[in-house]
């Protein structure tokens, strides 16, 4: 049976919304001792901390939550965060930056953020992070690597880079465990904020759902299970965990 997160200290970069927030919530419900949610905007951090404290009060949990502001694409900001949090058990990296689409018709110089945050950000963090015995890093990728679609070359490249980084770090950081979760389309606040008509979003969801074996698009809470599994399973490292409901058609 997988370990409990009871008493563990978990740091989630990108933990103020979407999958990151769901991981924070379910970590606390699994009796984590301390959860740190970090993001680039103070208002988002404060709001997430307030919501998580409400969950702690509602369920009478003993864990505590803290917030931190970090620029996940800036090495010095990341190093400062890792120094501030000190020893930790699990680091979860759900920060993503801008999703790069439209290649090759866009300007690559304006699309480096996804690599700066998802690849270099995580790599910088683990250089200075102080993992306790049994610790882990869980990153976030996507199914675009398995099923590339038009105009997503840079997304596919970033996903491939994360796969390679995961396998390499699993060797270099052992016995710290390193894995990556690759979700398909997940209904989160990110999509709610996309500048497109609601009818277009509904059509996107419906088209995607019809390609799934399970005929269901996951929400952030459902995908959070995969992150908790990566943290808790002591014999899992160097792996990609795909969570997408069985997408069988491009």
Secondary structure by P-SEA (a helix, b strand, c coil): cccccccbbbbbccccccaaaaaaaaaaaacccbbbbbcccaaaaaaaaaaaaaaaaaacccbbbbbbbbccccaaaaaaaaaaaccccbbbbccccccccccccccccccccccccaaaaaaaaaaccccccccbbbbbbccccccccccaaaaaaaaaaaaaaaaaaaaaacccccbbbbbccccccccccccccaaaaaaaaaaaaaaccccccccccccaaaaaaaacccccccbbbbbccccccc
